Amino acid sequence: MITIAVTGASGFCGSHVAALAAARGADVLCVGRRPGPVGRHVPWDAESGPPDLSGADLVVHCAAAVGDPVPGSPAEATMRAVNVDGTARLLEAAGGRPVVWVSSSSVYAPGPGRDRIIEDHPVDGQLNAYGRTKAAGEVLALASGAVVLRPRAVYGPGDPHLVPRLLARVRAGRLLLPGPDVALSLTAVENLAGACLTAASWDPGAYNIADPVPYRRDEAVQTVLRAHGVRARIHHLPVRLAWGAAAAAEALGRLRPGAEPPLTRYAVDQLAHRVVLDVSKARARGWRPDRTLADYVATPGAPHTKRRPAGTRRAGERGNRTRPMS
């Protein structure tokens, strides 16, 4: 029986990976500050020393500090300590074991020109600390020979961030979105979990992970809202106006470094521009994404996601926070 160590297994993405691994007959080590849904708990604080991976045959690294804080905030320092320094500790502990490192499409350079992003798209110019620290962590992971997965806007049962943040932005039956309707890739957590467990046999390198086809942004948003019993009319805010409002919100956010701004330039960039991941590289390795947004809203109980306030968290403590359409 194979033994799989899953870091961040008490979080959103990590818990799905751990549960799927156990369902497929693996012995699971849930590595993190809190126990996962299955298997044996191995305590680890990513800000301290390396984890004990004794007995593990494969390591899937889902743990991360996530969010969209203002520059210079304590949350940004935590992100670097976990996403970069914690990655170094994890790779040291892995000691040559195969590692699947869960990254994010947030590492890709922002702006237009993301109609079909392949893995050699520029990785620079990130608009927030999360993207920058994930990119820095990737450098370490790739140098070690790990397989790096880049999902976008992970959603699914138990999502504590993406859908609640969307619902919280509906005001008086209206939802403001920047710019006209665009195509966006999303990633069902089940598709990501499946990739995590099959990627150990892939060649080292980066791989995009997303649902089989992209979605129209406005239609996807309306689908989710209807699934939660929320009726709202979408209004399109000019991108330039949204960008200015985000810059102002970030400036004001520096006065409250413990809280995230209600709007950021990162969020505007991710929502206003076409962002479609090309997943042909992963498909060529035999990965088949079979879940879609339609499956999510059709699953009994799936739409009943609890709302949580925004805030930077550690994946593996209270869930992998997924940025708005990131």
C-alpha positions as CSV (number, residue, x, y, z in Angstrom):
1,M,0.0,0.0,0.0
2,I,1.3,3.4,-0.9
3,T,1.6,6.1,1.8
4,I,0.8,9.6,0.7
5,A,1.6,12.6,2.9
6,V,-0.8,15.6,2.2
7,T,0.2,18.9,3.7
8,G,-2.7,21.3,4.5
9,A,-5.0,18.3,4.7
10,S,-7.5,20.1,7.0
11,G,-8.0,22.8,4.4
12,F,-10.3,23.0,1.4
13,C,-8.1,21.6,-1.3
14,G,-5.9,19.4,0.9
15,S,-9.0,17.7,2.5
16,H,-10.3,16.7,-0.9
17,V,-6.8,15.3,-1.9
18,A,-6.6,13.3,1.4
19,A,-10.1,11.9,1.1
20,L,-9.6,10.9,-2.5
21,A,-6.3,9.2,-1.7
22,A,-7.9,7.2,1.1
23,A,-10.8,6.3,-1.2
24,R,-8.3,4.9,-3.7
25,G,-6.7,2.7,-1.0
26,A,-3.7,4.8,0.0
27,D,-2.5,5.2,3.6
28,V,-2.7,8.9,4.3
29,L,-0.6,11.1,6.5
30,C,-2.3,14.5,7.1
31,V,0.5,16.9,7.7
32,G,-0.3,20.2,9.3
33,R,-1.4,22.1,12.4
34,R,-4.8,20.3,12.5
35,P,-5.9,16.8,11.6
36,G,-7.3,16.0,8.2
37,P,-10.5,14.1,7.3
38,V,-8.8,10.7,7.1
39,G,-5.6,9.0,8.0
40,R,-3.0,9.8,10.6
41,H,-2.2,13.4,11.8
42,V,1.4,14.5,11.6
43,P,1.7,17.9,13.4
44,W,3.6,20.5,11.4
45,D,3.9,24.3,11.5
46,A,5.2,25.5,8.1
47,E,6.8,28.5,9.8
48,S,8.9,26.4,12.1
49,G,11.0,23.3,11.2
50,P,10.6,20.6,8.5
51,P,7.8,18.0,8.9
52,D,8.3,14.4,9.7
53,L,7.6,12.5,6.5
54,S,8.8,9.2,7.7
55,G,7.1,6.4,5.8
56,A,5.7,8.6,3.0
57,D,6.1,7.4,-0.6
58,L,4.7,10.5,-2.1
59,V,4.2,14.1,-0.9
60,V,1.4,16.4,-2.0
61,H,2.0,19.9,-0.8
62,C,-1.3,21.8,-0.5
63,A,-0.4,23.9,2.5
64,A,-0.1,27.7,1.9
65,A,-0.8,31.1,3.3
66,V,-3.4,32.7,1.1
67,G,-5.2,36.0,0.6
68,D,-4.8,39.5,-0.9
69,P,-3.3,41.7,1.8
70,V,-1.8,45.2,1.3
71,P,1.9,45.4,0.8
72,G,4.0,45.6,4.0
73,S,1.3,44.0,6.2
74,P,2.0,41.2,8.7
75,A,0.0,38.9,6.4
76,E,2.5,39.5,3.6
77,A,5.3,38.4,5.9
78,T,3.4,35.3,6.9
79,M,2.9,34.5,3.2
80,R,6.6,34.5,2.6
81,A,7.4,32.5,5.8
82,V,4.9,29.8,4.7
83,N,4.9,29.8,0.9
84,V,8.6,30.3,0.4
85,D,10.5,29.3,3.6
86,G,7.9,26.6,4.4
87,T,8.4,25.2,0.9
88,A,12.2,25.0,1.5
89,R,11.5,23.1,4.8
90,L,9.1,20.7,3.1
91,L,11.5,20.0,0.2
92,E,14.3,19.4,2.7
93,A,12.1,16.9,4.6
94,A,11.0,15.2,1.4
95,G,14.6,14.0,0.9
96,G,14.2,12.9,-2.7
97,R,10.7,11.6,-2.5
98,P,8.4,12.6,-5.3
99,V,6.6,15.9,-4.6
100,V,3.5,17.3,-6.2
101,W,3.4,21.0,-5.3
102,V,0.1,22.8,-5.6
103,S,0.7,26.3,-7.0
104,S,-1.7,28.8,-8.6
105,S,-2.3,30.5,-12.0
106,S,-1.8,33.7,-9.9
107,V,1.9,33.3,-10.7
108,Y,1.3,34.3,-14.4
109,A,2.0,37.8,-15.5
110,P,-1.2,40.0,-15.4
111,G,-2.9,42.0,-18.1
112,P,-4.3,41.1,-21.6
113,G,-2.9,38.3,-23.7
114,R,-4.1,35.4,-21.6
115,D,-6.4,33.8,-24.2
116,R,-4.6,30.4,-24.0
117,I,-2.0,30.4,-21.3
118,I,0.5,27.7,-21.7
119,E,3.1,26.8,-19.0
120,D,5.8,29.0,-20.5
121,H,3.7,32.2,-20.2
122,P,5.8,34.8,-18.3
123,V,5.8,34.3,-14.5
124,D,6.5,37.8,-13.3
125,G,4.8,41.1,-12.4
126,Q,2.4,39.6,-9.9
127,L,0.0,42.1,-8.4
128,N,-0.1,40.8,-4.9
129,A,1.9,39.0,-2.3
130,Y,0.2,35.7,-2.8
131,G,1.2,35.5,-6.5
132,R,4.7,36.7,-5.7
133,T,5.3,34.2,-2.9
134,K,3.8,31.3,-4.8
135,A,6.1,32.1,-7.7
136,A,9.1,32.2,-5.4
137,G,8.0,28.9,-3.9
138,E,7.7,27.4,-7.4
139,V,11.3,28.3,-8.2
140,L,12.4,26.1,-5.2
141,A,10.0,23.3,-6.1
142,L,10.9,23.2,-9.8
143,A,14.6,23.2,-8.9
144,S,14.1,20.2,-6.7
145,G,12.5,18.2,-9.5
146,A,8.9,18.5,-8.3
147,V,5.7,18.5,-10.3
148,V,4.0,21.9,-10.0
149,L,0.3,22.2,-10.6
150,R,-1.3,25.6,-11.4
151,P,-5.1,25.6,-10.9
152,R,-7.3,28.7,-11.3
153,A,-10.2,29.7,-9.0
154,V,-10.7,26.4,-7.2
155,Y,-14.3,25.8,-6.3
156,G,-16.4,22.9,-5.0
157,P,-18.1,21.4,-1.9
158,G,-16.8,23.0,1.3
159,D,-15.4,26.0,-0.5
160,P,-15.0,28.5,2.3
161,H,-13.8,31.5,0.2
162,L,-14.7,31.9,-3.5
163,V,-18.4,31.5,-3.3
164,P,-18.9,33.2,0.0
165,R,-16.9,36.2,-1.2
166,L,-19.1,36.4,-4.3
167,L,-22.3,36.2,-2.3
168,A,-21.1,38.9,0.0
169,R,-20.6,41.3,-2.8
170,V,-24.3,41.3,-3.9
171,R,-25.8,44.6,-2.8
172,A,-29.6,45.4,-3.1
173,G,-30.0,42.8,-5.9
174,R,-26.9,44.1,-7.8
175,L,-23.5,42.8,-8.4
176,L,-20.8,45.0,-10.0
177,L,-18.2,43.3,-12.2
178,P,-15.3,45.1,-13.9
179,G,-15.5,45.3,-17.7
180,P,-17.6,43.4,-20.2
181,D,-18.2,39.6,-20.1
182,V,-15.1,37.5,-20.7
183,A,-14.1,33.8,-20.8
184,L,-12.4,32.4,-17.7
185,S,-11.0,29.1,-16.6
186,L,-12.2,27.6,-13.3
187,T,-11.0,24.5,-11.5
188,A,-13.3,22.0,-9.7
189,V,-11.6,20.8,-6.6
190,E,-12.3,17.2,-7.6
191,N,-10.3,17.8,-10.9
192,L,-7.4,19.3,-8.9
193,A,-7.5,16.4,-6.4
194,G,-7.4,13.9,-9.2
195,A,-4.4,15.7,-10.8
196,C,-2.6,15.7,-7.5
197,L,-2.8,11.9,-7.2
198,T,-1.8,11.1,-10.8
199,A,0.9,13.8,-11.3
200,A,3.6,11.9,-9.4
201,S,4.3,9.9,-12.5
202,W,4.6,13.0,-14.7
203,D,7.8,14.6,-15.8
204,P,9.0,17.3,-13.4
205,G,7.7,20.7,-14.4
206,A,4.7,23.0,-14.3
207,Y,1.2,21.9,-15.5
208,N,-2.0,24.0,-15.8
209,I,-5.1,22.4,-14.2
210,A,-8.6,23.5,-15.0
211,D,-12.1,22.3,-16.0
212,P,-12.5,20.8,-19.5
213,V,-13.7,24.1,-21.0
214,P,-13.7,27.8,-19.9
215,Y,-16.8,29.5,-18.8
216,R,-18.4,32.8,-19.6
217,R,-17.9,34.9,-16.5
218,D,-21.3,36.4,-16.2
219,E,-23.1,33.1,-16.9
220,A,-21.0,31.3,-14.3
221,V,-21.6,33.9,-11.7
222,Q,-25.3,33.8,-12.3
223,T,-25.3,30.0,-12.1
224,V,-23.7,30.1,-8.7
225,L,-26.0,32.9,-7.5
226,R,-29.1,31.0,-8.6
227,A,-27.8,27.8,-6.9
228,H,-27.7,29.7,-3.6
229,G,-31.1,31.2,-4.1
230,V,-29.7,34.7,-4.8
231,R,-31.2,36.9,-7.5
232,A,-29.0,39.7,-8.7
233,R,-28.6,41.8,-11.8
234,I,-25.0,42.1,-13.0
235,H,-23.8,45.6,-13.8
236,H,-20.5,46.2,-15.7
237,L,-18.2,48.8,-14.2
238,P,-15.7,50.3,-16.7
239,V,-12.3,48.7,-16.1
240,R,-10.5,52.0,-15.8
241,L,-12.9,53.1,-13.1
242,A,-12.7,49.7,-11.3
243,W,-8.9,49.9,-11.4
244,G,-8.9,53.4,-9.9
245,A,-11.3,52.3,-7.1
246,A,-9.1,49.3,-6.4
247,A,-5.9,51.5,-6.1
248,A,-7.7,53.8,-3.8
249,A,-9.0,50.9,-1.7
250,E,-5.4,49.5,-1.4
251,A,-4.1,52.9,-0.3
252,L,-6.7,53.2,2.4
253,G,-6.0,49.6,3.3
254,R,-2.5,50.5,4.3
255,L,-4.1,52.4,7.3
256,R,-5.5,49.1,8.5
257,P,-2.8,46.5,7.8
258,G,-4.6,43.8,9.6
259,A,-7.5,43.7,7.2
260,E,-7.8,43.2,3.4
261,P,-9.1,45.9,1.1
262,P,-12.6,45.3,-0.2
263,L,-11.2,45.6,-3.8
264,T,-7.7,45.2,-5.2
265,R,-6.1,45.6,-8.5
266,Y,-5.4,41.9,-8.5
267,A,-9.1,41.1,-8.3
268,V,-9.9,43.5,-11.1
269,D,-7.2,42.0,-13.3
270,Q,-8.5,38.5,-12.7
271,L,-12.1,39.4,-13.4
272,A,-11.8,41.9,-16.2
273,H,-9.5,40.1,-18.6
274,R,-9.9,36.8,-20.4
275,V,-7.9,34.2,-18.6
276,V,-8.0,30.7,-20.1
277,L,-5.6,28.0,-19.1
278,D,-4.4,25.5,-21.8
279,V,-4.4,22.1,-20.0
280,S,-3.2,20.0,-23.0
281,K,0.1,19.3,-21.3
282,A,-1.6,17.6,-18.3
283,R,-4.1,15.9,-20.7
284,A,-1.1,14.4,-22.6
285,R,-0.1,12.7,-19.4
286,G,-3.5,11.0,-19.1
287,W,-5.2,13.4,-16.8
288,R,-8.9,13.8,-17.6
289,P,-10.9,16.5,-15.9
290,D,-14.5,15.3,-15.6
291,R,-16.1,17.8,-13.2
292,T,-17.8,21.0,-14.2
293,L,-19.6,23.9,-12.6
294,A,-22.9,22.2,-13.6
295,D,-21.9,19.2,-11.6
296,Y,-21.2,21.4,-8.6
297,V,-24.6,23.1,-8.6
298,A,-26.4,19.8,-9.2
299,T,-24.8,18.1,-6.2
300,P,-27.2,18.0,-3.2
301,G,-26.0,20.2,-0.4
302,A,-23.2,21.7,-2.5
303,P,-24.6,25.3,-2.6
304,H,-25.0,25.5,1.1
305,T,-21.6,27.0,1.6
306,K,-21.1,28.9,4.9
307,R,-20.1,32.5,4.6
308,R,-16.8,33.6,6.2
309,P,-15.2,37.0,6.4
310,A,-12.2,37.6,4.3
311,G,-8.8,37.3,5.9
312,T,-5.4,35.7,5.3
313,R,-5.3,32.2,6.5
314,R,-3.1,29.2,6.4
315,A,-4.2,26.4,4.1
316,G,-4.3,23.4,6.4
317,E,-5.5,25.4,9.3
318,R,-8.9,26.8,8.1
319,G,-8.9,26.0,4.4
320,N,-7.2,27.0,1.2
321,R,-8.5,30.4,0.5
322,T,-9.1,30.8,-3.2
323,R,-9.0,34.4,-4.5
324,P,-11.9,35.8,-6.5
325,M,-11.6,34.1,-9.9
326,S,-7.8,33.7,-9.3
